[in-house]
Each structure stands twice: as C-alpha cells, then as structure tokens.
C-alpha cells in the first residue's frame, strides 16, 4: 500500500524548550516541512504544538499493520448539516479544527504505538488521558476472561470522557465488549453507534407487503396446527381484524376483564400485528430464524420497531422475535452488525418494565461471556437485568394464572394516584411490578424470574380454534423452558397465582418422574400460593349458565369441582410432597370479584384454597388483588418477604 503523505505529531512543552522528539533517520528524505501550530492551554502552562510532516516521496507500508491500525485513525462524528448557514461561527470552526487535530493525533499515535494490542504503551511518553481508551480496549481483548470483564466494567464507569473517546470505543471494540457494555447498568449510551441505514423498500411495495412476503417465505414444516392456521390467516386477511372466534371472554385467574363491559366489540388489529404474532411462533424454530435473517428480517423488524414507538404491542412482538433469534449463537454476529445491540442498550434503560425486560432477555441470550443459561420466549429475568458483582444464591419464580401476564399480574394494586395518572416518585409507595422493585431491593442475592405463557383466552388462542392446551401440556412446556434457564441449579421458591399454582404442582409432579429434572425437586425449598383453586371453583359451573358472557374453555372445565384431572393432581401432589421438607404458604381472598357490572363472584372459596399443607391465610381482597399488595409495608408483601427470607435463610447465608 502506498501513501502520498505521512502525518506525524510531536508534542512539545513550552516550559522545556530543549525537549524534542528524535526524528528517525528514514525521515531525512523529507523535503518539505509544513508546520501548523495551534496553542491549547492546559492547566495554564502547557502548550501543544502540532507539526504536520508531509512526505513528497511515497512510502510503502506494511498492509497488515495498516489493517490493524485503520480503526484508530477514524473517529465517528455526528453528521453536519449540509446547510452552510448552520455551519458558521467561531464555535463551529473551532470544533471543526479540533476534530481535524484529534484525527491527526490518532493517526500518528497509531503509527508510533505500532500495535497496542500486542505491545505495551510505555515506549511513548504521552498523557494518561491520551492512551486510556486504547489501554482498556487492549485489555478487553485479552485471553484472560477476568481481565476482559474488568475492562468492560471500567469502560462502563467512564462518564467524563470527551465525545470522541466514546466514539473510538464504539467503533474499535469487538462484539463481546459491545454486548458487555450494553448489559452494564451505568454504561453511557454514547458507546453505541446508531444502527446502520436501513435498506430502501422495494419499488411499489409497502412495509405491510414486505412483512407478509417475509412471513410467506418461512417454511411451513415443523409447525403445529395452530401456527399453520394463524400463518395462513395472517397472510389471507388484509387489514381486517380476525376477531375472537372461539373461547371465552374472561377466565379464571385473570387480571383484567377486557370484554365484559363491551360485549360484541372486538378491537381491530393491523396486518403487522397478525404477521408478527405468527412470526413469534416461527422464531421458536432455529431453522426458521435462519430464514428470517437470510431474507432481511432483522432490518425489516428494525424499521417496524422504529416506526411503531407508540405501539407497545407491536414492539413487544418484535422484541420477542429478536430475543428468540438470539438463542441461536451463529446469528449473533448478524444481530450485532444490524444495530440491534444499540437499540437493546437503550431499551434496557427504559422505565417501562415490558420494554426493559424484553431487552434484558435478548442481551442475556447474546451475552455468552457471563451467561450460561438461555432464556426462551416467555421467561424473563426481573432481577438482575444487568451484569452484577452480587453473587446470586437462589431463585424465586413467579407463575401467573389464566389471562394473566409476566408483569401485570404482579403489579402493585392500583392506587388513586395511579388511576388519575399522577407521577409518583416514591417507588416504595407505587411500582408497576413489586417483585422487580421491592423484592429485588430487599433480597439482592436472588434471581427473580417471571414466566409468561399463552393461555386459552389470550390474543393468540382466541384466534386459533385448533389450540386446546391442558394443564399437563403447559406444565411440560414451562418445565422445559425453565430448565433451559438454569432453574434447578440453585435453591428456589415458587410463587403462583390462581391456575398458575396448579401448573406449579403439575411441574413438580412431572419433574419427579424425570431423572434429568431431579435437581428441580432437590432444590425446591418452598411454595407460595395466592388463591389457587386446589379443589376447583364454581366459576366453571357458573360460566355454563351465562354462556353468552363466559364461554368455558378446556382449562376452565378442568377447574370444576368434579374434575377428575384436578382431583388426580391434588392426590398426586400430596403423595409426592409427603416425604419432602417443603415450606408452603397459602393466601386466599375473602371478597367477591366483580365481572364487569353484571356479575359478582367469589372465585376461590377458602375451602378450595386449602392445600392441606402449610399455613392458610385469608386476606380481605378480591381474586385479582390477592397478589397485588397496595404498598411495601402492606401485610401481603411483608408476609411474603418474611416467608422467602426464612425459607432461604441458610442458602442466602452461604
């Protein structure tokens, strides 16, 4: 490689006129010396003189050296407006000249240092702030894992650097370091470059059409009946809503009653939502993820993500897809190159728990440096969501009921302040998800996981007449996902609401039959049940009498008092638990639950919530609020916290 000009910078101190840099003998061929002097006062006494040395004669350089050093001579700068009227003034010109000077400094520093990732920096006398960035970058690429992690931590703690220093790291760091920075709590977002420009849409094509084409390109093999049905429906339905066709409008263990007061009114959905929901299921299959990536899906999803910033449901499905793709390690380089790490780093800092938790899941799946577990769709770590030096000694798992969700089921009971929309700064009085804020703060050594699964009355199932999943089916599905997330490797406590408690019982009974799941049984320390219908509920019978409002599903039928499956599960669990030293705490509601404005129902009576093991505590709340404490010092939360601390006392001390 030939260069027409070679630039070098020498720093001189005015206070020491005799100090100078020795010019190598090969530079004697320099015929023209052009000096550009700029004075910069540092501490009131130090001046820097930039000497630009231009070579008339071309020099031949080692190509490999240039390849190693090229990143160091390039600094990403924010774009400058093309409008000349905006590029006038002293400050603009000063900044422009400073950027030029800095780039020249780096170009020559790179040549003087030769190869900082292989040689020490002590051969050159420079100020610490000039080489701190490169020292940390070098450290982040060492073979020593502990040193790499320390370098990422030091980088994440840098909050007073100049703009160009953050940009150097953004361009020169490897993917492993970039992901580590994204998972570090205090990282400055200037470490992350904006995603690369997205390709233009095809001529005479819309975003909807390209998304449908992407979905149509995915294989129709390895799919269950419901996914095939939904894929076909998404492709055939234009922008019309599929509407809920089968199943019920409200179900056991729910947290909201979306249709009770608006019977017959089904909100419309866009083509994007239908296609994205189908793609979520496709992305659970590794070979389909490869197809999504090969057909430009990462870029198309990114365009949708940025376009629908005001639509949480669209963004949620996009994040689910990317999180599923991140389960496949061979796709990690593509995910990084497409700019998703930058978007996830920003989302992780979001005040919205859904957005932050989805980003945390994706980044954890990308972070093979510090995370061994893989978090499949529906398994979310509420704490810790970032890298931490705090040792994790036990797990607490939260399992919601039908019509519940990983976050909303465990939110604080809505207060008057929340209802009227006032901002509440004191998180001890109001929070959107108490396990994430209250429990994580009171027990920082816990890994807190919240599980989400598709219920028979969720948006997905409501549109698919083929899917009728029993408690047994769901328990096996959840058990497999939780084991992949490392559940069973540490002592743990199960916390469940409503039908979620039946799933917990079924998972434990099934795990006891499988040798590969024995660790789940051996490390289970205790269980908390919030209004779990161990002996069934009148809801299943009640819904038959008002079929126009509550259409029974398979799961609701399983909850009837005379359900053979429910009785068998209760008997099997008691037999399984009799020789185990489990600690059990049962809460039960005493107030009826209002279903819309027409029905008042005591969903789980006291006798049904009595497991026959552990304490049973009635609480003056309804079925929806039994797992939603009003404030941090409320009895519901404090008794739950006490149980967790006492049950895990020995494990947390070790």
C-alpha positions as CSV (number, residue, x, y, z in Angstrom):
1,X,0.0,0.0,0.0
2,X,1.4,3.4,-1.0
3,X,0.7,6.6,0.8
4,X,1.3,10.0,-0.8
5,X,1.6,11.7,2.6
6,X,2.6,10.6,6.0
7,X,1.5,12.6,9.1
8,X,3.1,12.6,12.5
9,X,2.5,14.7,15.6
10,X,5.1,15.7,18.1
11,X,4.1,17.2,21.5
12,X,6.4,19.8,22.9
13,X,6.3,21.7,26.2
14,X,6.9,25.4,26.1
15,X,8.4,25.1,29.6
16,X,11.1,22.8,28.3
17,X,12.5,24.2,25.1
18,X,15.2,21.6,24.9
19,X,12.8,18.7,24.9
20,X,12.1,17.3,21.4
21,X,11.4,14.1,19.6
22,X,14.1,12.4,17.7
23,X,13.2,12.0,14.0
24,X,14.0,8.6,12.6
25,X,16.8,8.5,10.0
26,X,14.4,7.4,7.3
27,X,12.7,10.7,7.6
28,X,15.7,12.6,6.3
29,X,14.2,12.2,2.9
30,X,11.5,14.7,3.8
31,X,11.9,17.7,1.6
32,X,9.0,19.8,2.6
33,X,8.1,20.5,6.2
34,X,4.9,22.4,6.8
35,X,4.2,23.5,10.3
36,X,0.7,24.1,11.6
37,X,0.8,25.4,15.2
38,X,-2.2,25.6,17.4
39,X,-2.0,26.6,21.0
40,X,-4.1,24.9,23.6
41,X,-3.6,25.9,27.2
42,X,-3.8,23.0,29.7
43,X,-3.6,23.9,33.3
44,X,-2.3,27.4,32.4
45,X,1.2,26.4,31.4
46,X,1.3,23.6,28.8
47,X,1.1,24.3,25.1
48,X,0.8,21.6,22.4
49,X,2.4,22.2,19.0
50,X,1.2,20.1,16.1
51,X,3.8,19.5,13.4
52,X,2.4,18.1,10.2
53,X,5.1,16.4,8.3
54,X,4.3,15.9,4.6
55,X,6.3,13.5,2.5
56,X,6.9,14.3,-1.1
57,X,8.2,10.8,-1.7
58,X,5.7,7.9,-1.4
59,X,6.3,5.4,1.4
60,X,5.4,1.7,1.2
61,X,3.8,0.5,4.4
62,X,3.1,-3.0,5.7
63,X,-0.5,-3.7,4.7
64,X,-1.2,-5.9,7.8
65,X,-0.1,-3.0,10.1
66,X,-2.5,-0.6,8.3
67,X,-5.3,-3.1,8.6
68,X,-4.7,-3.4,12.4
69,X,-4.4,0.4,12.9
70,X,-7.1,1.7,10.5
71,X,-9.8,1.8,13.1
72,X,-7.7,4.1,15.3
73,X,-7.4,6.8,12.7
74,X,-11.1,7.1,12.2
75,X,-13.5,8.7,14.7
76,X,-17.2,8.7,14.3
77,X,-18.6,12.2,14.5
78,X,-22.2,13.3,14.4
79,X,-23.4,14.4,11.0
80,X,-23.0,18.0,10.0
81,X,-25.9,19.8,8.3
82,X,-25.5,20.5,4.6
83,X,-26.9,23.9,5.1
84,X,-23.9,26.3,5.0
85,X,-25.9,28.8,7.1
86,X,-25.8,26.4,10.0
87,X,-22.0,25.9,9.7
88,X,-20.9,29.4,10.5
89,X,-19.5,30.9,13.6
90,X,-16.4,30.7,15.9
91,X,-17.6,27.6,17.8
92,X,-18.3,25.6,14.7
93,X,-14.9,26.4,13.2
94,X,-13.1,25.7,16.4
95,X,-14.8,22.3,16.8
96,X,-14.0,21.5,13.1
97,X,-10.3,22.3,13.6
98,X,-10.2,20.4,16.9
99,X,-11.6,17.3,15.2
100,X,-9.0,17.6,12.5
101,X,-6.3,17.8,15.0
102,X,-7.6,14.9,17.0
103,X,-7.7,12.7,14.0
104,X,-4.1,13.5,13.1
105,X,-3.1,12.8,16.7
106,X,-4.7,9.4,16.5
107,X,-3.2,8.7,13.1
108,X,0.3,9.3,14.3
109,X,-0.3,7.7,17.7
110,X,-1.3,4.6,15.9
111,X,1.9,4.5,13.9
112,X,4.1,5.3,16.9
113,X,2.4,2.7,19.0
114,X,2.5,0.3,16.1
115,X,0.4,-2.4,17.6
116,X,-1.0,-1.5,21.1
117,X,-2.9,-4.8,21.3
118,X,0.4,-6.7,21.3
119,X,2.9,-4.3,22.8
120,X,2.9,-2.1,25.9
121,X,2.3,1.7,25.7
122,X,5.3,2.6,27.9
123,X,7.5,3.3,24.9
124,X,5.9,6.6,24.3
125,X,5.7,9.5,26.7
126,X,2.1,10.7,26.5
127,X,-0.5,11.9,28.9
128,X,-2.7,9.3,30.5
129,X,-5.9,10.5,29.0
130,X,-4.5,10.1,25.5
131,X,-4.0,6.3,25.8
132,X,-6.6,5.3,28.5
133,X,-9.1,4.3,25.8
134,X,-6.6,2.1,24.0
135,X,-5.4,0.5,27.1
136,X,-8.9,-0.5,28.0
137,X,-9.6,-1.7,24.5
138,X,-6.5,-3.8,24.6
139,X,-7.5,-5.2,28.0
140,X,-11.0,-6.1,26.7
141,X,-9.4,-8.4,24.1
142,X,-7.0,-10.3,26.3
143,X,-7.3,-14.1,26.7
144,X,-7.8,-13.7,30.4
145,X,-11.6,-13.6,31.0
146,X,-11.3,-11.9,34.3
147,X,-9.3,-9.1,32.8
148,X,-11.8,-8.7,29.9
149,X,-14.7,-8.4,32.4
150,X,-12.8,-5.9,34.4
151,X,-12.0,-3.8,31.3
152,X,-15.7,-3.7,30.4
153,X,-16.6,-2.7,33.9
154,X,-14.0,0.1,33.8
155,X,-15.3,1.3,30.4
156,X,-18.9,1.3,31.7
157,X,-17.8,3.5,34.6
158,X,-16.4,6.2,32.3
159,X,-18.7,9.2,32.5
160,X,-16.4,12.1,31.9
161,X,-14.7,11.3,28.7
162,X,-14.7,13.5,25.6
163,X,-17.2,12.7,22.9
164,X,-14.6,11.3,20.5
165,X,-13.3,8.9,23.1
166,X,-16.7,7.2,23.4
167,X,-16.9,7.0,19.6
168,X,-13.4,5.4,19.4
169,X,-14.7,2.6,21.7
170,X,-17.9,2.3,19.7
171,X,-16.0,1.6,16.5
172,X,-13.0,-0.3,17.8
173,X,-14.5,-2.7,20.3
174,X,-15.4,-6.2,19.5
175,X,-18.9,-7.6,19.7
176,X,-18.2,-9.3,23.0
177,X,-17.2,-6.0,24.6
178,X,-20.2,-4.2,23.0
179,X,-22.7,-6.6,24.4
180,X,-21.0,-6.4,27.8
181,X,-21.3,-2.6,27.8
182,X,-25.0,-2.9,26.8
183,X,-25.6,-5.2,29.8
184,X,-23.8,-2.9,32.2
185,X,-26.1,-0.8,34.3
186,X,-24.3,2.6,34.2
187,X,-23.0,2.5,30.7
188,X,-23.1,5.7,28.7
189,X,-25.2,5.3,25.6
190,X,-22.6,7.2,23.6
191,X,-20.7,3.9,23.4
192,X,-23.2,2.7,20.9
193,X,-23.3,3.9,17.3
194,X,-26.7,4.4,15.7
195,X,-27.9,1.4,13.7
196,X,-26.7,1.4,10.1
197,X,-29.0,2.9,7.5
198,X,-31.9,0.6,6.6
199,X,-32.3,-0.6,3.0
200,X,-35.0,1.1,1.0
201,X,-38.3,-0.6,0.5
202,X,-38.7,-2.3,-2.8
203,X,-40.3,-0.3,-5.6
204,X,-44.1,-0.3,-5.5
205,X,-44.0,-2.2,-2.1
206,X,-45.3,-1.2,1.3
207,X,-44.0,-2.1,4.7
208,X,-47.1,-4.3,5.2
209,X,-46.4,-6.1,2.0
210,X,-42.8,-6.8,2.7
211,X,-43.6,-8.2,6.1
212,X,-46.2,-10.5,4.6
213,X,-43.7,-11.6,2.0
214,X,-41.2,-12.4,4.7
215,X,-43.8,-14.5,6.6
216,X,-44.7,-16.2,3.3
217,X,-41.1,-17.2,2.7
218,X,-40.9,-19.1,6.0
219,X,-41.2,-22.9,5.9
220,X,-44.5,-24.4,6.8
221,X,-42.8,-27.5,8.2
222,X,-42.3,-28.3,11.9
223,X,-45.3,-26.2,12.8
224,X,-48.2,-27.3,14.9
225,X,-51.8,-26.9,13.7
226,X,-52.3,-23.5,15.4
227,X,-49.2,-21.9,13.9
228,X,-50.2,-23.1,10.4
229,X,-53.7,-21.8,10.9
230,X,-52.5,-18.5,12.2
231,X,-49.9,-18.1,9.4
232,X,-52.5,-18.7,6.8
233,X,-54.9,-16.3,8.4
234,X,-52.3,-13.6,8.7
235,X,-51.4,-13.9,5.0
236,X,-55.0,-14.0,3.8
237,X,-56.5,-11.3,6.0
238,X,-55.8,-7.8,4.7
239,X,-56.1,-5.2,7.4
240,X,-59.3,-6.6,8.8
241,X,-59.4,-7.9,12.3
242,X,-59.6,-11.7,12.7
243,X,-61.7,-11.1,15.9
244,X,-62.0,-13.6,18.7
245,X,-63.9,-16.6,17.3
246,X,-63.6,-19.3,19.9
247,X,-63.1,-19.5,23.6
248,X,-64.1,-17.2,26.4
249,X,-64.2,-13.6,27.2
250,X,-62.9,-13.8,30.7
251,X,-61.2,-16.6,32.6
252,X,-60.0,-17.9,35.8
253,X,-57.0,-16.1,37.4
254,X,-57.3,-13.1,35.1
255,X,-56.1,-9.6,35.8
256,X,-58.4,-7.7,33.6
257,X,-61.8,-8.1,32.1
258,X,-61.3,-6.8,28.6
259,X,-64.6,-7.7,27.0
260,X,-67.1,-8.0,29.9
261,X,-68.3,-4.4,29.6
262,X,-68.0,-4.2,25.8
263,X,-69.6,-7.4,24.7
264,X,-69.6,-7.8,21.0
265,X,-67.0,-5.1,20.4
266,X,-63.6,-6.5,19.3
267,X,-60.8,-4.1,18.6
268,X,-59.3,-4.3,15.1
269,X,-55.7,-5.3,14.5
270,X,-53.4,-4.4,11.7
271,X,-51.7,-6.8,9.2
272,X,-48.4,-6.1,11.0
273,X,-49.8,-7.4,14.3
274,X,-51.1,-10.7,12.8
275,X,-47.9,-11.3,10.8
276,X,-45.7,-10.5,13.8
277,X,-47.6,-12.8,16.1
278,X,-47.2,-15.6,13.6
279,X,-43.5,-14.8,13.2
280,X,-43.1,-15.1,17.0
281,X,-44.0,-18.7,16.8
282,X,-41.8,-19.3,13.7
283,X,-38.9,-17.7,15.5
284,X,-39.1,-20.5,18.1
285,X,-37.7,-22.8,15.4
286,X,-34.0,-22.4,14.8
287,X,-34.1,-23.1,11.0
288,X,-36.9,-20.6,10.6
289,X,-34.7,-18.0,12.4
290,X,-32.1,-18.6,9.7
291,X,-34.7,-17.9,7.0
292,X,-35.8,-14.7,8.8
293,X,-32.2,-13.5,8.9
294,X,-31.4,-14.5,5.3
295,X,-34.4,-12.7,4.0
296,X,-33.6,-9.4,5.6
297,X,-35.9,-9.9,8.6
298,X,-33.6,-8.1,11.1
299,X,-33.6,-4.9,9.1
300,X,-37.4,-5.1,8.4
301,X,-38.2,-5.7,12.0
302,X,-36.0,-2.7,12.9
303,X,-37.9,-0.5,10.6
304,X,-41.1,-1.6,12.2
305,X,-39.7,-1.1,15.7
306,X,-38.7,2.4,15.0
307,X,-41.9,3.2,13.2
308,X,-44.2,1.9,16.0
309,X,-42.6,3.5,19.0
310,X,-46.0,4.5,20.3
311,X,-47.4,0.9,19.9
312,X,-46.2,-1.3,22.8
313,X,-47.9,-4.4,21.4
314,X,-46.1,-4.2,18.1
315,X,-42.8,-3.5,19.8
316,X,-43.3,-6.4,22.3
317,X,-43.7,-8.9,19.5
318,X,-40.7,-7.6,17.6
319,X,-38.6,-7.9,20.8
320,X,-39.9,-11.4,21.3
321,X,-38.8,-12.4,17.8
322,X,-35.3,-10.9,18.1
323,X,-34.9,-12.4,21.6
324,X,-35.8,-15.8,20.1
325,X,-33.3,-15.4,17.3
326,X,-30.6,-14.5,19.9
327,X,-31.0,-18.1,21.2
328,X,-29.0,-19.2,18.1
329,X,-25.4,-18.3,18.6
330,X,-24.4,-18.5,15.0
331,X,-26.8,-15.5,14.4
332,X,-25.1,-13.3,17.0
333,X,-22.7,-11.6,14.6
334,X,-25.5,-10.6,12.3
335,X,-27.7,-9.3,15.1
336,X,-24.8,-7.2,16.3
337,X,-24.0,-5.9,12.8
338,X,-27.6,-4.9,12.2
339,X,-27.5,-2.5,15.1
340,X,-29.9,-4.3,17.5
341,X,-27.4,-4.1,20.4
342,X,-27.6,-0.3,20.3
343,X,-31.4,-0.4,20.4
344,X,-31.4,-3.0,23.2
345,X,-29.0,-1.0,25.3
346,X,-31.4,2.0,25.1
347,X,-34.4,-0.2,25.8
348,X,-32.8,-1.7,28.8
349,X,-32.7,1.7,30.4
350,X,-36.4,2.2,29.7
351,X,-38.7,3.0,32.7
352,X,-41.3,0.6,31.1
353,X,-40.9,-2.8,32.6
354,X,-42.0,-4.7,29.5
355,X,-39.6,-3.0,27.2
356,X,-36.7,-3.3,29.6
357,X,-37.4,-6.9,30.4
358,X,-37.6,-7.9,26.8
359,X,-34.3,-6.1,26.1
360,X,-32.7,-7.8,29.1
361,X,-33.7,-11.2,27.8
362,X,-32.3,-10.6,24.4
363,X,-29.0,-9.2,25.7
364,X,-28.7,-12.1,28.2
365,X,-29.1,-14.5,25.3
366,X,-26.4,-12.6,23.4
367,X,-24.0,-12.5,26.3
368,X,-22.1,-15.8,26.2
369,X,-19.3,-14.2,28.3
370,X,-21.1,-14.2,31.6
371,X,-24.4,-16.0,31.0
372,X,-24.6,-19.8,30.6
373,X,-28.4,-20.0,30.7
374,X,-30.7,-19.4,27.7
375,X,-34.0,-17.6,28.2
376,X,-36.7,-18.9,25.8
377,X,-39.8,-17.0,24.9
378,X,-41.8,-16.2,28.0
379,X,-39.1,-16.5,30.6
380,X,-38.0,-13.1,31.9
381,X,-35.4,-12.2,34.5
382,X,-36.7,-9.3,36.6
383,X,-33.6,-9.2,38.6
384,X,-30.7,-8.8,37.9
385,X,-31.3,-7.5,34.4
386,X,-27.7,-6.2,34.1
387,X,-24.3,-7.7,34.8
388,X,-23.6,-7.6,38.6
389,X,-20.9,-8.4,41.0
390,X,-23.5,-9.5,43.5
391,X,-23.5,-13.3,43.8
392,X,-26.8,-14.9,43.0
393,X,-27.6,-17.6,45.6
394,X,-31.2,-18.6,45.0
395,X,-34.1,-18.2,42.5
396,X,-37.7,-17.0,43.0
397,X,-40.1,-17.9,40.2
398,X,-43.4,-16.1,39.6
399,X,-46.1,-18.0,37.6
400,X,-49.3,-16.2,36.7
401,X,-52.8,-17.6,36.1
402,X,-55.1,-17.6,33.0
403,X,-55.4,-14.2,31.4
404,X,-52.5,-13.0,33.5
405,X,-49.1,-11.9,32.3
406,X,-45.5,-11.9,33.5
407,X,-45.6,-8.3,34.6
408,X,-49.2,-7.1,35.1
409,X,-50.2,-10.0,37.4
410,X,-47.6,-8.8,39.9
411,X,-48.1,-5.1,39.7
412,X,-48.9,-3.1,42.8
413,X,-52.6,-2.7,43.5
414,X,-53.7,0.4,41.6
415,X,-53.9,3.4,43.8
416,X,-55.9,6.5,43.3
417,X,-52.8,8.3,42.3
418,X,-52.1,5.8,39.6
419,X,-55.7,5.9,38.3
420,X,-55.7,9.7,37.8
421,X,-52.3,9.4,36.1
422,X,-50.2,11.4,38.5
423,X,-46.5,10.7,38.6
424,X,-45.4,9.1,41.8
425,X,-41.7,9.3,42.5
426,X,-41.5,7.2,45.7
427,X,-41.2,3.6,44.4
428,X,-41.7,2.3,47.9
429,X,-45.3,3.5,47.6
430,X,-46.1,2.7,44.0
431,X,-44.5,0.4,41.5
432,X,-45.5,-1.3,38.3
433,X,-44.1,-4.7,39.3
434,X,-43.3,-5.3,43.0
435,X,-41.0,-8.3,42.6
436,X,-38.7,-6.2,40.4
437,X,-38.5,-3.2,42.6
438,X,-39.4,-4.2,46.2
439,X,-38.2,-7.8,46.4
440,X,-35.1,-7.2,44.3
441,X,-34.1,-4.4,46.7
442,X,-34.9,-6.3,49.9
443,X,-33.2,-9.5,48.6
444,X,-30.5,-8.6,46.1
445,X,-28.9,-12.1,46.1
446,X,-32.0,-13.5,44.4
447,X,-32.5,-14.2,40.7
448,X,-36.2,-13.2,40.2
449,X,-37.9,-14.8,37.2
450,X,-41.4,-14.2,35.9
451,X,-42.9,-16.6,33.4
452,X,-45.4,-15.8,30.7
453,X,-47.3,-18.4,28.7
454,X,-50.1,-18.3,26.1
455,X,-53.4,-19.0,27.9
456,X,-56.5,-20.3,26.2
457,X,-58.1,-16.9,26.3
458,X,-55.0,-14.9,25.2
459,X,-55.0,-12.9,22.0
460,X,-53.2,-15.8,20.3
461,X,-55.5,-18.6,21.4
462,X,-58.7,-16.6,20.8
463,X,-58.0,-16.6,17.1
464,X,-57.0,-20.2,16.8
465,X,-59.7,-22.8,17.1
466,X,-57.2,-25.7,16.9
467,X,-55.3,-24.9,20.2
468,X,-56.8,-26.5,23.3
469,X,-53.9,-27.0,25.7
470,X,-54.4,-28.7,29.0
471,X,-52.6,-28.0,32.3
472,X,-50.5,-31.1,31.7
473,X,-49.3,-29.8,28.3
474,X,-48.5,-26.4,29.6
475,X,-46.6,-27.7,32.6
476,X,-44.3,-29.8,30.5
477,X,-43.7,-26.8,28.1
478,X,-42.9,-24.5,31.0
479,X,-40.7,-27.1,32.8
480,X,-38.5,-27.4,29.7
481,X,-38.1,-23.7,29.3
482,X,-37.3,-23.1,32.9
483,X,-34.7,-25.9,32.9
484,X,-33.0,-24.3,29.9
485,X,-32.9,-21.1,32.0
486,X,-30.9,-22.9,34.7
487,X,-33.9,-23.3,37.1
488,X,-32.9,-26.1,39.4
489,X,-29.2,-25.2,39.7
490,X,-29.9,-23.1,42.8
491,X,-32.2,-23.3,45.7
492,X,-35.6,-21.8,44.8
493,X,-39.1,-20.8,45.8
494,X,-42.2,-21.0,43.5
495,X,-44.7,-18.1,43.7
496,X,-48.0,-18.6,41.9
497,X,-51.4,-17.0,41.4
498,X,-54.7,-18.8,40.7
499,X,-54.3,-21.5,38.0
500,X,-50.5,-20.8,38.0
501,X,-50.4,-22.8,41.2
502,X,-51.9,-25.8,39.5
503,X,-49.2,-25.6,36.9
504,X,-46.5,-25.5,39.6
505,X,-47.9,-28.6,41.3
506,X,-48.1,-30.4,37.9
507,X,-44.5,-29.3,37.0
508,X,-43.1,-30.7,40.3
509,X,-45.0,-34.0,40.0
510,X,-43.8,-34.4,36.4
511,X,-40.2,-33.4,37.3
512,X,-40.1,-36.1,39.9
513,X,-40.6,-38.7,37.2
514,X,-37.7,-37.5,35.0
515,X,-34.1,-38.1,36.1
516,X,-32.8,-35.1,34.2
517,X,-35.2,-32.9,36.3
518,X,-34.2,-34.2,39.7
519,X,-32.3,-31.0,40.5
520,X,-35.6,-29.1,40.3
521,X,-37.0,-31.2,43.0
522,X,-33.9,-31.3,45.2
523,X,-33.5,-27.5,45.1
524,X,-37.2,-26.6,45.7
525,X,-37.3,-25.1,49.2
526,X,-40.9,-23.8,49.3
527,X,-44.1,-22.5,47.5
528,X,-46.4,-19.5,47.9
529,X,-49.9,-20.0,46.5
530,X,-52.1,-16.9,46.0
531,X,-55.8,-18.1,45.8
532,X,-55.0,-21.3,44.0
533,X,-58.2,-23.5,43.5
534,X,-56.7,-26.8,44.7
535,X,-60.2,-28.2,44.9
536,X,-61.8,-26.4,42.0
537,X,-64.0,-23.4,41.6
538,X,-67.7,-22.6,41.0
539,X,-66.6,-20.5,38.1
540,X,-66.5,-23.4,35.7
541,X,-70.1,-24.3,36.6
542,X,-71.2,-20.7,36.7
543,X,-70.0,-19.9,33.2
544,X,-72.2,-22.6,31.7
545,X,-75.3,-20.7,32.9
546,X,-74.3,-17.5,31.3
547,X,-72.9,-18.8,28.1
548,X,-73.5,-15.5,26.3
549,X,-70.8,-13.9,28.5
550,X,-68.5,-16.6,29.8
551,X,-67.7,-19.3,27.3
552,X,-66.0,-22.2,29.0
553,X,-62.6,-23.4,27.7
554,X,-60.8,-26.7,28.3
555,X,-58.8,-25.1,31.2
556,X,-61.9,-23.8,32.9
557,X,-63.6,-27.1,32.6
558,X,-60.6,-28.7,34.3
559,X,-61.2,-26.4,37.3
560,X,-64.7,-27.6,38.0
561,X,-65.2,-29.2,41.4
562,X,-65.9,-32.6,40.0
563,X,-63.0,-32.5,37.5
564,X,-61.2,-35.9,37.6
565,X,-58.0,-34.3,36.4
566,X,-58.0,-31.8,39.3
567,X,-58.6,-34.4,41.9
568,X,-55.9,-36.6,40.5
569,X,-53.4,-33.7,40.5
570,X,-54.2,-32.9,44.2
571,X,-53.8,-36.6,45.2
572,X,-50.5,-37.0,43.2
573,X,-49.1,-33.8,44.7
574,X,-49.8,-34.7,48.3
575,X,-48.3,-38.1,47.7
576,X,-45.2,-36.5,46.1
577,X,-44.8,-33.9,48.9
578,X,-45.3,-36.1,51.9
579,X,-41.6,-37.1,52.3
580,X,-40.3,-33.7,51.2
581,X,-39.4,-30.9,53.5
582,X,-41.2,-28.1,51.5
583,X,-42.3,-24.9,53.2
584,X,-45.8,-23.9,52.0
585,X,-47.7,-20.6,52.4
586,X,-51.3,-20.2,51.1
587,X,-53.2,-16.9,50.8
588,X,-56.9,-16.8,49.9
589,X,-59.3,-14.0,49.0
590,X,-62.4,-13.3,51.1
591,X,-64.1,-10.6,48.9
592,X,-66.0,-11.3,45.7
593,X,-64.7,-10.3,42.3
594,X,-66.8,-8.1,40.1
595,X,-67.0,-9.3,36.5
596,X,-68.0,-6.2,34.6
597,X,-71.1,-4.5,36.0
598,X,-73.3,-7.6,35.9
599,X,-71.8,-10.4,38.0
600,X,-70.2,-10.6,41.4
601,X,-68.5,-13.9,42.2
602,X,-66.3,-15.4,44.9
603,X,-63.9,-17.1,42.6
604,X,-61.8,-19.2,45.0
605,X,-63.5,-20.0,48.3
606,X,-61.4,-20.7,51.4
607,X,-62.0,-24.4,51.4
608,X,-60.7,-24.7,47.8
609,X,-57.5,-22.8,48.6
610,X,-56.6,-25.1,51.4
611,X,-53.8,-27.3,50.0
612,X,-53.6,-29.4,53.2
613,X,-50.0,-28.4,53.7
614,X,-48.7,-25.2,55.2
615,X,-50.4,-22.1,56.6
616,X,-53.6,-20.8,55.1
617,X,-54.1,-17.0,55.5
618,X,-57.4,-15.3,54.4
619,X,-57.0,-11.7,53.2
620,X,-59.7,-9.1,52.7
621,X,-59.2,-8.6,49.0
622,X,-60.7,-10.0,45.8
623,X,-59.3,-12.6,43.5
624,X,-57.5,-10.1,41.2
625,X,-55.8,-8.2,44.1
626,X,-54.7,-11.2,46.2
627,X,-51.3,-11.0,44.6
628,X,-51.1,-7.2,44.4
629,X,-50.1,-5.5,47.7
630,X,-51.1,-1.9,48.0
631,X,-47.8,-0.7,49.4
632,X,-44.5,-2.0,50.6
633,X,-45.5,-2.2,54.2
634,X,-48.8,-4.0,53.5
635,X,-49.3,-7.4,55.1
636,X,-49.4,-9.3,51.8
637,X,-45.9,-8.1,50.8
638,X,-44.3,-8.3,54.3
639,X,-45.6,-11.8,55.0
640,X,-44.4,-12.9,51.5
641,X,-41.0,-11.3,52.2
642,X,-40.7,-13.0,55.6
643,X,-41.5,-16.4,54.1
644,X,-38.8,-16.0,51.4
645,X,-36.2,-14.8,53.8
646,X,-36.9,-17.6,56.4
647,X,-37.2,-20.4,53.8
648,X,-33.9,-19.4,52.1
649,X,-32.1,-18.2,55.2
650,X,-29.4,-20.9,55.1
651,X,-28.9,-20.7,51.4
652,X,-28.5,-16.9,51.4
653,X,-26.0,-17.0,54.3
654,X,-23.7,-19.5,52.5
